[in-house]
Amino acid sequence: MRADRDISGLQRLLRPLSKEMGVELAQAIANLTLDEDAQARYEFLADRRNLGTISPLEMEELESLVRANTLLSLLKLNAHSVLEETKLA
């Protein structure tokens, strides 16, 4: 699956970041969330996709939001790892 390869590639690219990430940055990344407007837009676009009424432009926007969310999730995973290692040290 292409999405799995993309995620795996992103994980490899971000791996060095976790080695250099300080506690303050890790905490800031771990606390990141979508704002209400972005979350509402994502839900609207996802609903339109599920209903089959999404336009090509909206589909591009939805795909962009999904890619951004994937990147954010991987960053947060790295941040949580840094914070866990800090607790153990």
Residue frames relative to the residue before (quaternion, step in Angstrom):
aa qw qx qy qz dx dy dz
M 1.0000 0.0000 0.0000 0.0000 0.00 0.00 0.00
R 0.5097 -0.6728 0.4477 0.2952 3.55 -0.87 0.93
A 0.6390 0.5394 -0.3349 0.4343 3.60 0.92 -0.85
D 0.6409 0.5174 -0.3233 0.4658 3.59 1.00 -0.79
R 0.6495 0.5011 -0.3157 0.4769 3.59 0.99 -0.81
D 0.6318 0.5329 -0.3305 0.4556 3.58 1.00 -0.79
I 0.6667 0.4931 -0.2979 0.4729 3.58 0.92 -0.93
S 0.6462 0.5167 -0.3188 0.4625 3.56 0.95 -0.86
G 0.6454 0.5148 -0.3102 0.4715 3.57 1.00 -0.80
L 0.6479 0.5077 -0.3122 0.4743 3.57 0.97 -0.83
Q 0.6323 0.5319 -0.3366 0.4516 3.57 0.96 -0.81
R 0.6588 0.4998 -0.3090 0.4697 3.58 0.95 -0.85
L 0.6638 0.5076 -0.3058 0.4563 3.58 0.97 -0.81
L 0.7229 0.4477 -0.2404 0.4682 3.58 1.04 -0.77
R 0.4591 0.7173 -0.4351 0.2923 3.60 1.19 -0.38
P 0.6771 0.4791 -0.3273 0.4526 3.67 0.81 -0.81
L 0.5732 0.6010 -0.3779 0.4091 3.58 1.13 -0.58
S 0.6627 0.5124 -0.3237 0.4399 3.58 0.90 -0.83
K 0.6250 0.5371 -0.3401 0.4530 3.59 1.14 -0.54
E 0.7448 0.3906 -0.2006 0.5024 3.57 1.15 -0.61
M 0.5330 0.6663 -0.3911 0.3449 3.57 1.25 -0.32
G 0.3180 -0.7419 0.5619 0.1808 3.56 -0.87 0.98
V 0.6947 -0.4881 0.3367 0.4072 3.53 -1.31 0.31
E 0.6529 0.5201 -0.3336 0.4381 3.62 0.90 -0.84
L 0.6699 0.4783 -0.3001 0.4820 3.59 0.92 -0.88
A 0.6314 0.5346 -0.3321 0.4531 3.57 0.97 -0.84
Q 0.6641 0.4998 -0.3057 0.4644 3.59 0.93 -0.87
A 0.6453 0.5202 -0.3201 0.4589 3.58 0.99 -0.84
I 0.6699 0.4835 -0.2980 0.4782 3.59 0.93 -0.86
A 0.6432 0.5367 -0.3220 0.4412 3.58 0.95 -0.86
N 0.7163 0.4525 -0.2427 0.4724 3.58 1.10 -0.67
L 0.4632 0.6929 -0.4471 0.3247 3.61 1.23 -0.09
T 0.0455 0.7681 -0.6378 0.0328 3.55 -1.08 0.82
L 0.5752 -0.5496 0.4648 0.3887 3.55 -1.27 0.31
D 0.4234 -0.6670 0.5298 0.3086 3.55 -1.03 0.66
E 0.7096 -0.4937 0.2991 0.4040 3.56 -1.24 0.43
D 0.6491 0.5231 -0.3248 0.4467 3.60 0.97 -0.82
A 0.6668 0.4926 -0.3029 0.4701 3.59 0.93 -0.88
Q 0.6495 0.5104 -0.3171 0.4659 3.58 0.98 -0.82
A 0.6511 0.5097 -0.3117 0.4680 3.57 0.96 -0.84
R 0.6472 0.5142 -0.3192 0.4634 3.59 0.98 -0.83
Y 0.6302 0.5316 -0.3250 0.4632 3.57 0.98 -0.88
E 0.6777 0.4939 -0.2927 0.4593 3.59 0.84 -0.97
F 0.6257 0.5369 -0.3273 0.4617 3.58 1.03 -0.83
L 0.6963 0.4683 -0.2750 0.4692 3.57 0.84 -1.01
A 0.6360 0.5212 -0.3285 0.4647 3.61 1.00 -0.78
D 0.6354 0.5186 -0.3244 0.4711 3.59 1.00 -0.78
R 0.6588 0.5033 -0.3118 0.4641 3.59 0.92 -0.88
R 0.6279 0.5194 -0.3338 0.4738 3.58 1.06 -0.76
N 0.6712 0.5035 -0.3010 0.4532 3.59 0.87 -0.90
L 0.6901 0.4603 -0.2686 0.4896 3.57 1.11 -0.68
G 0.4491 -0.7018 0.4409 0.3339 3.57 1.28 -0.29
T 0.5796 0.5987 -0.3670 0.4134 3.58 1.21 0.40
I 0.4347 0.7091 -0.4574 0.3145 3.59 1.23 0.24
S 0.3962 -0.7051 0.5379 0.2378 3.57 -1.02 0.84
P 0.6576 -0.5022 0.3645 0.4272 3.61 -1.19 0.32
L 0.6513 0.5100 -0.3185 0.4630 3.60 0.98 -0.77
E 0.6483 0.5001 -0.3096 0.4835 3.58 1.02 -0.80
M 0.6243 0.5383 -0.3392 0.4533 3.58 1.05 -0.74
E 0.6216 0.5263 -0.3311 0.4765 3.58 1.02 -0.76
E 0.6530 0.5118 -0.3071 0.4662 3.57 0.97 -0.88
L 0.6496 0.5119 -0.3111 0.4682 3.58 0.95 -0.88
E 0.6550 0.5077 -0.3097 0.4662 3.59 0.91 -0.89
S 0.6343 0.5246 -0.3225 0.4674 3.57 1.05 -0.75
L 0.6515 0.5038 -0.3093 0.4755 3.57 0.99 -0.82
V 0.6402 0.5152 -0.3248 0.4683 3.58 1.01 -0.78
R 0.6482 0.5039 -0.3222 0.4713 3.62 0.94 -0.83
A 0.6545 0.5053 -0.3136 0.4668 3.59 0.94 -0.86
N 0.6547 0.5070 -0.3100 0.4672 3.58 0.99 -0.81
T 0.6209 0.5333 -0.3363 0.4658 3.59 1.05 -0.73
L 0.6543 0.5017 -0.3057 0.4761 3.57 0.93 -0.90
L 0.6528 0.5083 -0.3102 0.4682 3.58 0.93 -0.89
S 0.6429 0.5246 -0.3260 0.4530 3.59 0.95 -0.81
L 0.6669 0.4871 -0.3035 0.4752 3.58 0.95 -0.82
L 0.6266 0.5233 -0.3324 0.4722 3.59 1.02 -0.76
K 0.6635 0.5008 -0.3004 0.4677 3.57 0.97 -0.88
L 0.6091 0.5437 -0.3460 0.4623 3.58 1.04 -0.72
N 0.6556 0.4919 -0.3003 0.4878 3.58 0.96 -0.89
A 0.6506 0.5234 -0.3181 0.4490 3.58 0.93 -0.87
H 0.6600 0.4974 -0.3113 0.4691 3.59 0.92 -0.84
S 0.6160 0.5380 -0.3429 0.4620 3.59 1.07 -0.69
V 0.6413 0.5123 -0.3174 0.4749 3.57 0.98 -0.86
L 0.6741 0.4947 -0.2997 0.4593 3.58 0.87 -0.90
E 0.6393 0.5133 -0.3287 0.4688 3.61 1.02 -0.72
E 0.6518 0.5125 -0.3128 0.4634 3.57 0.97 -0.85
T 0.6262 0.5388 -0.3261 0.4596 3.56 1.08 -0.75
K 0.6450 0.5199 -0.3162 0.4623 3.58 1.03 -0.81
L 0.6914 0.4909 -0.2690 0.4567 3.55 1.03 -0.82
A 0.6225 0.5730 -0.3412 0.4095 3.58 1.15 -0.54
